[in-house]
Amino acid sequence: MTRKKTAQQSVVVMTEMVLPNDTNTLHNLMGGKLMHWMDIVAAIAAQKHSNRIVVTASADSISFKHPIGLGNVVTLKAQVTRAFNSSMEVFIEVWAEDIPANKKIQTHRAFFTFVAVDQNGRPIEVPEVLPETPEEVELYEGALRRRQLRLVLAKRMDPKDAVELKSIFNLEEKNDKK
């Protein structure tokens, strides 16, 4: 498959309002509800990139920087950062806006991985990603390290085979000294 798509072609922006049923006893958005919204926006981005049905393979690196209060407007932006054979990494950014107070802050960031599947539920090849902006290039270049880390943590890759991670942990130096 030689098809290629830009990262921008997968961008999805979703907006929600935090209602009483979405909150915990502190009147903040429940983490599970936010992760549900993140899964939806990321899945749509992966579908736009692959033009296929997609399934969530992993949700990782979710950072909860700031609580999101009752009545806030939540904006989620997702885009595919890199595609591998049948999997795609999706980057999600979340902002919370208190409209009456005229305040908007970035509250969360995350990386999810999706796999494109055919009508029988089997993985299917997806187009490559063409990053265009400096931020897209940075996300694209880091995606292989994040993928290898996910695979090592899931025990689906031997750490010594994670060549992209060796430079981070100076594994080559340590192995040379033994």
C-alpha positions as CSV (number, residue, x, y, z in Angstrom):
1,M,0.0,0.0,0.0
2,T,1.6,3.3,-1.1
3,R,-1.2,5.6,0.0
4,K,-0.2,8.5,2.2
5,K,-2.2,11.1,4.1
6,T,-1.2,14.2,5.9
7,A,-1.7,14.3,9.7
8,Q,-4.0,17.3,9.2
9,Q,-6.4,15.1,7.2
10,S,-7.2,13.1,10.4
11,V,-7.8,16.1,12.7
12,V,-11.1,15.9,14.7
13,V,-12.3,18.5,17.2
14,M,-15.1,17.6,19.6
15,T,-16.8,19.8,22.1
16,E,-18.8,18.7,25.2
17,M,-20.2,20.5,28.2
18,V,-19.7,19.1,31.7
19,L,-23.2,18.4,33.1
20,P,-24.1,17.3,36.7
21,N,-24.3,13.6,35.7
22,D,-20.7,13.8,34.4
23,T,-19.2,14.9,37.7
24,N,-17.8,13.4,40.9
25,T,-18.7,14.6,44.4
26,L,-16.3,17.5,44.1
27,H,-18.3,18.7,41.0
28,N,-15.4,17.9,38.7
29,L,-15.6,15.8,35.5
30,M,-15.0,12.2,36.3
31,G,-11.8,10.7,34.7
32,G,-13.7,7.8,33.2
33,K,-16.1,10.2,31.4
34,L,-13.2,12.2,30.0
35,M,-11.4,9.0,28.9
36,H,-14.7,7.9,27.1
37,W,-14.7,11.2,25.2
38,M,-11.0,10.9,24.4
39,D,-11.6,7.4,23.0
40,I,-14.4,8.6,20.8
41,V,-12.5,11.6,19.4
42,A,-9.4,9.5,18.8
43,A,-11.3,6.7,17.2
44,I,-12.9,9.2,14.7
45,A,-9.4,10.6,13.9
46,A,-8.1,7.0,13.3
47,Q,-11.2,6.2,11.1
48,K,-10.6,9.4,9.0
49,H,-7.0,8.4,8.5
50,S,-7.6,4.8,7.6
51,N,-11.2,4.9,6.1
52,R,-11.8,1.7,8.1
53,I,-13.4,0.5,11.3
54,V,-10.9,0.8,14.1
55,V,-10.6,-0.7,17.6
56,T,-8.7,0.7,20.6
57,A,-5.5,-1.1,21.2
58,S,-4.1,1.0,24.0
59,A,-4.7,4.2,25.9
60,D,-1.5,5.5,27.6
61,S,0.3,8.6,28.7
62,I,-2.9,10.2,29.9
63,S,-1.9,13.1,32.1
64,F,-4.4,14.7,34.4
65,K,-3.0,18.2,34.9
66,H,-6.1,20.1,36.0
67,P,-9.6,19.2,37.1
68,I,-12.5,20.2,34.8
69,G,-15.4,21.8,36.6
70,L,-19.1,21.5,36.3
71,G,-20.4,23.7,33.5
72,N,-17.0,23.9,31.7
73,V,-16.9,23.5,28.0
74,V,-14.5,20.7,27.1
75,T,-12.7,20.8,23.7
76,L,-10.9,17.7,22.6
77,K,-8.6,17.7,19.5
78,A,-7.2,14.4,18.1
79,Q,-5.0,13.6,15.1
80,V,-3.0,10.6,13.9
81,T,0.7,11.1,14.5
82,R,2.0,8.0,12.8
83,A,0.8,4.8,11.2
84,F,2.5,1.5,11.3
85,N,1.2,-1.6,9.5
86,S,-2.4,-1.7,10.7
87,S,-2.0,0.5,13.8
88,M,-2.1,4.2,14.3
89,E,-1.0,6.4,17.2
90,V,-3.4,9.2,17.9
91,F,-2.5,12.3,20.0
92,I,-5.3,14.0,22.0
93,E,-5.2,17.4,23.6
94,V,-8.0,18.6,25.9
95,W,-8.9,22.1,27.0
96,A,-11.4,23.2,29.5
97,E,-13.2,26.6,29.2
98,D,-15.0,28.5,31.9
99,I,-16.9,30.8,29.5
100,P,-18.4,33.1,32.2
101,A,-14.9,33.6,33.7
102,N,-13.3,33.9,30.3
103,K,-10.7,31.3,31.2
104,K,-9.4,28.5,29.0
105,I,-6.7,26.0,30.0
106,Q,-5.1,22.9,28.6
107,T,-6.0,20.1,31.0
108,H,-5.0,16.8,29.5
109,R,-2.8,15.2,26.8
110,A,-2.8,11.5,25.8
111,F,-1.7,9.0,23.2
112,F,-4.1,6.2,22.1
113,T,-3.4,3.4,19.6
114,F,-6.0,2.1,17.3
115,V,-5.9,-0.9,14.9
116,A,-7.8,-0.7,11.6
117,V,-9.8,-3.9,10.9
118,D,-11.6,-5.4,7.9
119,Q,-15.2,-6.6,7.9
120,N,-14.1,-9.8,9.6
121,G,-12.3,-8.0,12.4
122,R,-8.8,-8.8,11.1
123,P,-6.1,-6.1,11.1
124,I,-5.7,-4.4,7.7
125,E,-3.0,-2.1,6.3
126,V,-3.4,1.7,6.8
127,P,-1.9,4.7,4.9
128,E,1.4,6.3,6.0
129,V,1.3,9.6,7.7
130,L,3.0,12.6,6.2
131,P,3.8,15.2,8.9
132,E,4.0,18.8,7.7
133,T,4.4,21.2,10.6
134,P,7.3,21.1,13.1
135,E,4.9,19.9,15.8
136,E,3.6,17.1,13.5
137,V,7.2,16.1,12.7
138,E,8.1,16.0,16.4
139,L,5.1,13.8,17.2
140,Y,5.9,11.6,14.2
141,E,9.5,11.1,15.2
142,G,8.6,10.3,18.8
143,A,5.9,7.8,17.9
144,L,8.3,4.9,17.2
145,R,9.9,5.3,20.7
146,R,6.4,5.5,22.3
147,R,5.3,2.4,20.3
148,Q,8.3,0.4,21.4
149,L,7.8,1.4,25.0
150,R,4.1,0.3,24.8
151,L,5.2,-3.0,23.3
152,V,7.9,-3.6,26.0
153,L,5.5,-2.7,28.8
154,A,2.9,-5.1,27.3
155,K,5.6,-7.8,27.2
156,R,5.1,-8.0,23.4
157,M,8.7,-6.9,22.7
158,D,11.9,-7.8,24.3
159,P,13.6,-4.7,25.7
160,K,16.8,-5.5,24.0
161,D,15.0,-5.3,20.6
162,A,13.7,-1.8,21.3
163,V,16.4,0.0,19.4
164,E,14.7,3.4,19.6
165,L,14.7,3.2,23.4
166,K,18.4,2.4,23.8
167,S,19.4,6.0,23.3
168,I,17.0,7.2,26.0
169,F,18.3,4.8,28.6
170,N,21.9,4.6,27.4
171,L,21.5,0.9,27.0
172,E,24.3,0.7,24.5
173,E,26.8,2.2,26.9
174,K,25.7,-0.1,29.7
175,N,25.9,-3.2,27.5
176,D,29.3,-2.2,26.2
177,K,30.7,-2.0,29.8
178,K,29.6,-5.6,30.7
